[in-house]
Amino acid sequence: MKNRKLSFAFLLAVIVIIFAQSAYSQNQNRVTTKTDRFDFGAGGTVSIIGAPKGSITIVGNPKNEIEITAKIEIEAPTEADLNILAAVTTFVLQETTGRISIMSSGTHNKLGDKKLWKKFPKTLLGLPFKIDYVVKVPRYCDLDVNGGKGDIDISGVEGTFKIASIESNTKLSLIGGGIAATIGSGTVDITMPDRSWRGNAVDVALATGTMTAHLPSSISADLDAVILKSGKIESAFVDWKPRTRTIPFTEQSIIAKAGSGGVPMKFTVGEGTLKLMRITKTN
């Protein structure tokens, strides 16, 4: 009798799961693209607040303008529901002197026209959506990026970067400036220019995953590479020396004076692998 009750309970659970999956799979999908382009002078700050899910790609542009392309994916049970969600799932701009903020709007934060939210159906609040951004910015500007779950790729921009993300495969091709980045989980791939670093401090932290830093052979910096909990450091720089003679290198800590020292650079991984790779200077 006991086994029969357990079997019945298991069968009931399976039926509930199948029904839930079936209902979810019956949702209709819609993909739209929203674009915008406007003048923006070099030296300003571009802030991007991503959606809970979606990628952010930022590319340096020789023009003093910003060009935004957002691919928006929504899903809902009916076409009418899609129309309701489409009206509120977008991005909005907030402009002040020398700063532009690109903010994702959706059921997670209820930005935009307040009239649209007054009679918004509660049944649509939990439905998933995704916004993938490609943003072209002036080559010389500062960036403030906040992402949810999704890839981040930044290249061709020189300035001060602030980056935060919950879960991301992040790729940073640096030119100069400064960076403070914190990623929850995923991978981080950083490439420094193949010359002396022209800029301020570099501080990149990853809670869980693999971080790879591609550094020039001739780099001069006060460099800290640290594993906080578990994992190890893989370094191709056998010629580095400890910054403090009495603190030797270990598999979880490298406190080094690279070259003649200089700009502070810190790479931190909580749990995972930290790779310090050597890149050869090109002509």
Buried (B, 14 or more C-beta within 10 A) or exposed (E): EEEEEEEEEEEEEEEEEEEEEEEEEEBEEBEEEEEEEEEBEBEBBBBBBBBBBBBBBBBBBEBBBBBBBBBBBBBBBEEEBBEBBBEBBBBEEEEEEEBBBBBBBBBBEEBBEEEEEEEBEEEBEEBBBBBBBBBBBBBBBBBBBBBBBBBBBBBBBBBBBBBBBBBBBBBBBBBBBBBBBBBBBBBBBBBBBBEBBEBBBBBBBBBBBBBBBBBBBEBBBBBBBBBBEEBBBBBEBEEBEBBEEEEEBEEBBBBBBBBEEBBEBBBBBBBBBBBBBBBEEEE
